[in-house]
Amino acid sequence: MEWYLALAVIVGLFLILLVLGMPVAFSFLFVNIIGAVLWWGGEEGLRQLIISISGSVTRFALMPVPMFILIGEVMFHSGIAPQAISSLDQCIGRVPGRLSLLAVLSGTIFATLSGSSVAGTATLGSVLTPEMEKRGYKKPMSLGPILGSGGLSIMIPPSALGVLLAALAKISVGAILIAIIFPGLLMAVLYAGYIIIRCWLQPSIAPVYKVASVPLSKKIADLVWYVLPLGFIVFSIIGVIFMGLGTPSEAAALGGLASFILAAFYGRLNWETVKKSVGITLHITVMMLMIFTGSTAFAQILAYTGATTGLCTFFVGLPLPPMMILVIMQLLLVAMGTFMEPLAMVMVVLPIYLPIVYALNFNLLWFGAIMLLNMEMATTSPPFGLGLFAMKGVAPSDTTMGDLYRAALPFLGCDLIAMLVIMFFPPLALWLPSLMH
């Protein structure tokens, strides 16, 4: 069978199963079984499939995934994150779009504590949206900033999706986590700039209101008590990795321990918090690892049929400069993001893209940072972004999906600008990793 026919059969069958509503993990499993029977020799192929699944899920590089998710869940269920947001609120003066800027600032800080974009969106939405509605903020300026900044958990370490991408691409987990810091901060700056300009040009979208006067001593005391201790978790992850004091797996375990210590410090570590945090972490981790094992076998089947080599040869042979091919690859991801969730996209596309990246001699860390930014866009891309549904769950009852789509679009535009900047200025992603010990 020609490589393009094999590619059409494998990928086409997978997409059909997704459209029919089959979960991603089971779609992978079904396609892999068909592929193993057709191309790996029937019963012997099924044995090889089991070996592939076992080998892929026992990688040491995957160890940080459950810890990064656990950290965010502990912060969310213990109520530490909402209290930190309230403390930051006191420190922002009477600026245009005050609460929207608070959403971006809080989302950026929360991203350093959580590997889950859904948890970030849900936390910010439940805390800030009621206040925004009360202050007369229009939906584009109440929903949009939360949708944008909630997704920063993918682009600022700890990033569970970043770990999975690094494991699948066989690159340094620590390096990819450090590489996404500047791109993530750039996105936050672009969000803030858009909010200020939009609110300055259209004041009615975020009415200015009188802010209660808070003594400077109370502001400082609340920052020291509720915000500064969060640095304990940030250092235990990012600092440990950057300074070479431990591996990403060790840093993740240390961060998980730090989150429980911090919850105990505030007197919020109880059985209910532990039960919910561990339960949800287990649920998400099992789902992610099932998809990861399916993707690994999926990549092996594609390689065996010659589809990977054929597609790589086709792209490299195009009469286009490498940067234009990169742009086409990212545009395909943007289109896929409108109907697929980020984890599935990474697992499906990366095995196909990696040989092309190698052939074009792109830096893997740089390409990984761009791809993760694309995955962040997928969380808010209409109509099926996970962040949209997370926001719908905590938004006011009169909020429609149309409201969410319209609110998300300007922030997707900011993401696109950030992606272009990183494409044409690679040092933004590569400078920090070059300083690692």
C-alpha positions, -999 to +999 in steps of 0.1 A: +000+000+000+013+035-009+023+056+020-004+083+013-031+056+013-018+042+046-018+077+061-053+084+049-066+051+063-050+055+097-056+092+103-090+092+086-103+063+107-090+081+139-108+114+129-140+095+120-141+079+155-135+113+171-164+128+152-186+099+162-179+108+199-155+080+209-130+091+236-095+099+223-078+071+242-102+045+229-100+059+193-062+055+195-066+019+208-091+009+181-069+024+153-038+008+168-054-027+169-065-024+133-030-012+123-013-039+143-034-066+126-030-052+091+007-042+091+023-060+121+012-095+113-020-102+131-015-120+164+022-112+165+013-075+159-010-075+189+018-088+211+040-060+197+013-035+205+012-046+241+050-043+244+047-008+229+021+003+254+040-011+283+073+006+272+057+040+266+039+044+299+069+034+321+092+062+310+108+081+339+102+114+320+065+111+326+069+112+364+062+150+367+028+149+350+007+138+381+026+160+404+021+191+383-016+184+381-018+177+419-002+211+427-029+230+408-057+209+423-044+215+459-042+252+453-078+252+439-095+230+464-078+245+495-089+280+485-053+294+485-055+307+449-087+327+454-072+344+485-041+353+466-062+369+439-080+390+465-047+402+478-035+412+443-068+430+438-059+455+465-027+465+448-041+475+414-051+512+412-078+529+392-066+519+357-088+511+326-100+475+328-088+470+364-105+437+370-096+424+335-059+432+342-063+415+376-074+384+357-043+384+335-020+390+366-037+363+386-038+339+356+000+344+352+007+337+388-017+307+390+000+293+359+032+290+379+013+268+404-008+246+381-002+223+352-039+224+342-054+251+321-090+240+329-083+244+366-069+279+360-099+290+339-124+276+364-106+293+394-104+327+378-139+325+364-155+315+397-136+343+416-136+372+392-167+369+370-193+377+396-174+409+406-170+419+370-207+415+363-216+435+394-193+463+382-209+465+348-182+449+327-194+438+293-189+401+284-160+407+260-140+422+289-152+399+316-150+365+299-121+372+274-093+379+298-101+349+319-103+326+288-069+339+276-050+340+309-065+307+322-048+289+293-014+302+303-009+271+325+002+253+292+028+280+285+043+287+320+058+259+340+048+236+355+031+224+323+018+188+322+014+191+284+049+203+281+062+172+299+042+149+276+055+168+245+091+165+257+087+128+265+072+121+230+098+142+212+126+127+235+140+161+244+149+175+279+118+180+300+136+207+321+148+225+290+113+227+274+098+239+307+123+267+309+120+275+272+083+284+275+087+310+303+094+340+281+068+331+254+042+327+282+051+361+297+049+377+263+014+364+259+004+379+293+019+413+282+000+413+250-032+405+268-027+434+292-018+457+264-050+448+245-071+453+276-057+488+283-060+500+247-096+485+243-108+500+276-092+534+268-109+535+233-142+521+246-146+530+283-182+516+285-169+481+281-153+482+315-167+511+336-143+528+361-156+524+396-145+538+430-120+515+446-120+512+484-090+528+500-067+501+516-039+512+539-004+505+525+005+485+555-025+461+549-015+458+512+020+448+521+009+425+550-016+406+527+010+403+499+036+389+524+010+366+539-010+353+509+012+359+478+048+357+488+046+321+502+035+310+467+071+316+457+080+286+478+062+264+453+075+283+423+111+280+435+107+243+443+098+237+407+113+263+383+142+273+406+153+237+412+152+228+375+169+260+363+197+258+389+203+222+382+196+212+418+173+183+407+157+166+378+122+177+366+108+146+383+124+155+416+113+191+412+077+180+405+077+158+436+091+187+457+065+210+443+037+186+452+051+183+488+054+221+489+017+225+480+006+203+508+029+221+533+015+255+522-021+243+525-012+230+561+005+263+568-028+282+561-048+256+581-066+244+550-052+209+546-082+186+555-094+153+543-119+168+519-092+188+502-068+158+499-096+135+487-108+159+459-072+169+449-059+133+447-091+120+431-092+145+403-054+142+397-057+104+394-086+108+369-067+133+347-034+115+349-049+081+338-067+098+309-035+116+298-013+084+300-038+063+282-038+088+253+000+089+255+004+051+252-020+052+222-001+080+205+032+061+209+019+030+192+002+052+166+036+068+157+052+034+154+025+021+130+028+053+109+066+048+107+062+011+098+038+018+069+062+044+055+037+072+059+060+092+081+089+089+057+067+097+027+051+127+043+085+140+054+100+136+019+069+154+004+072+184+027+110+187+024+107+185-014+082+214-016+097+245-034+092+266-003+115+281+023+116+262+056+099+290+075+070+289+051+066+251+057+067+259+095+039+284+090+018+259+071+024+233+098+012+257+125-019+268+104-029+232+102-027+230+140-048+262+144-075+246+122-073+213+141-077+233+174-112+243+165-124+207+169-098+188+189-085+192+224-048+200+229-036+167+243-051+148+214-036+172+189-001+168+204-004+130+204-017+128+169+004+154+151+038+153+168+048+118+155+040+131+120+057+165+125+089+154+142+106+138+111+099+170+092+114+191+120+145+170+120+148+171+082+145+209+081+170+212+110+147+232+132+156+236+169+134+212+188+130+234+219+120+263+197+096+242+178+082+227+210+075+262+224+057+273+193+036+241+193+027+245+230+015+280+222-006+266+195-021+241+220-029+270+243-048+286+215-067+253+211-081+256+246-100+287+236-106+281+199-143+279+190-163+258+189-148+230+211-120+245+232-119+229+267-114+264+283-147+276+267-166+248+284-148+253+317-157+290+316-193+282+306-196+261+338-187+291+361-200+320+340-234+338+348-264+318+337-273+342+308-239+336+291-242+318+258-215+299+238-217+328+213-207+352+240-177+331+248-167+327+212-168+365+206-149+372+239-121+346+230-113+359+195-093+390+204-071+370+228-066+344+201-053+373+180-028+382+207-017+345+208-012+346+170+010+377+174+030+360+201+035+330+179+048+351+150+072+369+173+086+336+186+089+322+151+110+351+139+129+357+172+139+322+184+162+336+212+130+344+232+125+307+237+162+295+236+180+321+258+169+309+292+176+271+285+211+281+274+218+294+309+207+262+327+233+244+347 
